[in-house]
Amino acid sequence: MARQIQLLRTSLRPRRPVPGQGLLDPSGTTMRVRPADLDFYLHVNNGVYLQMMDVARSNYIADLDGYPLLRAKRWYPVVAAQTVSYRRSMRLGQRFEITTRVLGWDERVVYLEQVFTSGGQHCARGLVAGRFLERGSGVRVPAPQAVGLLGPGVVSPELPEDVASWARAVDVAHRG
């Protein structure tokens, strides 16, 4: 519940934009493992990683000063698919950073990578396929249109092969 409250706060009262932040620049979010994040085995519950990733993506949008732009269009982001691979457990009190970056996009979705690190060590990596919807109607906003709003003139990099394969496997990739 605490991470849901944190997400609500970061979405309704976003942090200040980062001057010069570009759409393809990484965004960092620092957190600490809290007691409510732990599972029975005293390491971070796998579902909590997803909540932490939500918070970090909200901070990414804030870094771009994207909230006023999205509000004006009545667009909001949703997750179409995601996967997380875990390398090291995170424990109570441990400080860590989530680095969020856009890897590219197609006609349907924007692909992001979110990497958890602590003390210079890789803890987990999440891949996210995100969409934008129009508030009220639920109509999908084409990814290039949403990206163009947040990063005018930016061209999508070629997706890393592992991300492109994953997108095809979970059937979120554009079929055009």
C-alpha positions in Angstrom: 0.0 0.0 0.0 2.9 2.4 0.8 4.2 2.1 -2.8 0.7 2.8 -4.2 0.6 6.0 -2.1 4.0 6.9 -3.3 2.8 6.4 -6.9 -0.2 8.6 -6.3 2.0 11.3 -4.9 4.5 11.2 -7.7 1.7 11.3 -10.3 -0.3 14.1 -8.7 2.6 16.2 -7.4 5.5 15.3 -9.7 9.0 16.2 -9.0 10.6 19.2 -10.8 11.6 18.7 -14.5 15.3 18.1 -15.2 16.6 20.9 -17.4 17.7 19.6 -20.7 16.3 16.1 -20.1 15.8 14.4 -23.4 13.4 11.6 -24.3 16.2 9.1 -24.7 18.2 10.2 -21.6 18.1 7.9 -18.6 16.1 9.0 -15.6 17.1 7.9 -12.1 14.9 7.2 -9.1 16.5 6.5 -5.7 14.6 4.5 -3.1 15.1 2.4 0.0 13.6 -1.0 0.8 10.9 -0.6 3.4 9.4 -3.3 5.7 6.1 -3.4 3.7 8.2 -4.3 0.6 9.4 -7.6 2.0 7.9 -11.0 1.5 8.0 -14.0 3.9 11.6 -14.7 3.0 12.6 -11.1 3.9 13.6 -9.9 0.5 11.6 -7.6 -1.8 8.4 -9.2 -3.0 8.3 -9.7 -6.8 5.0 -7.7 -7.1 6.6 -4.8 -5.2 9.2 -4.5 -8.0 6.4 -3.7 -10.4 5.1 -0.9 -8.1 8.6 0.5 -7.8 8.9 0.5 -11.5 5.5 2.4 -11.7 7.0 5.1 -9.5 10.2 5.4 -11.5 8.2 5.7 -14.8 6.2 8.5 -13.2 9.4 10.2 -12.3 10.7 9.8 -15.8 7.6 11.6 -17.2 8.1 14.3 -14.6 11.8 14.7 -15.6 10.6 15.5 -19.1 8.0 17.9 -17.8 5.5 15.6 -19.5 2.6 15.8 -17.1 1.2 19.2 -18.3 1.6 18.1 -21.9 -0.3 14.8 -21.3 -3.0 16.5 -19.2 -3.6 19.0 -22.0 -4.2 16.1 -24.5 -6.1 14.0 -21.9 -3.6 11.1 -22.5 -2.3 8.8 -19.8 0.2 5.9 -19.9 -0.7 2.2 -19.3 1.4 -0.9 -19.3 0.6 -3.3 -22.1 3.2 -5.9 -21.1 6.2 -6.2 -18.8 8.7 -8.7 -17.6 11.4 -8.6 -14.8 14.5 -10.7 -14.4 16.1 -10.8 -11.0 19.8 -11.2 -10.3 20.3 -10.2 -6.6 17.9 -10.0 -3.7 17.3 -6.6 -2.1 16.8 -6.5 1.7 15.4 -4.2 4.3 16.9 -0.7 4.4 19.0 -1.2 1.3 19.3 1.9 -0.9 18.9 1.3 -4.6 18.4 3.2 -7.9 16.0 2.4 -10.8 17.3 3.8 -14.1 14.5 4.2 -16.6 15.1 4.8 -20.3 13.2 4.5 -23.5 14.7 1.9 -25.8 12.5 2.7 -28.8 8.9 2.5 -30.1 6.8 1.2 -32.9 3.3 2.2 -34.1 1.7 0.6 -31.0 3.9 0.8 -28.0 6.9 2.5 -26.4 9.6 0.1 -25.0 11.3 1.0 -21.8 14.1 -0.6 -19.8 14.2 -0.2 -16.0 17.4 -1.4 -14.2 17.7 -1.8 -10.5 21.2 -1.3 -9.0 22.5 -1.1 -5.5 26.1 -0.4 -4.5 27.1 -0.6 -8.2 25.6 -4.1 -8.5 22.9 -5.1 -10.9 19.8 -6.4 -9.0 17.0 -6.6 -11.5 16.0 -5.6 -15.0 12.5 -4.8 -16.2 11.2 -4.4 -19.7 8.0 -2.5 -20.2 5.8 -2.1 -23.3 3.7 1.0 -22.6 0.8 2.6 -24.4 -1.0 5.9 -24.1 -4.8 6.1 -23.9 -7.2 9.0 -24.2 -9.0 9.7 -20.9 -12.7 9.1 -21.2 -12.8 7.3 -24.5 -10.0 4.8 -23.9 -8.9 5.3 -27.5 -5.3 4.2 -28.1 -2.9 7.0 -29.0 -0.3 5.9 -31.6 3.1 5.6 -29.9 4.8 8.0 -32.4 2.2 10.6 -31.6 2.8 10.3 -27.8 6.5 10.3 -28.3 6.4 13.3 -30.5 4.6 15.2 -27.7 7.2 14.3 -25.1 10.3 14.5 -27.4 9.6 16.4 -30.6 11.8 15.4 -33.5 13.3 12.3 -31.8 13.7 9.3 -34.0 13.3 5.8 -32.5 16.5 3.9 -32.1 16.6 0.3 -33.3 15.3 -2.0 -30.6 17.8 -4.3 -29.1 17.2 -7.8 -30.4 16.2 -9.3 -27.0 13.6 -6.6 -26.6 12.2 -7.0 -30.1 12.0 -10.8 -29.6 10.3 -10.4 -26.3 7.8 -7.9 -27.8 7.0 -10.4 -30.6 6.6 -13.3 -28.1 4.1 -11.5 -25.9 2.4 -10.1 -29.0 2.7 -6.4 -28.3 4.9 -5.6 -31.3 3.5 -3.7 -34.3 2.8 -6.2 -37.0 3.0 -3.7 -39.9 
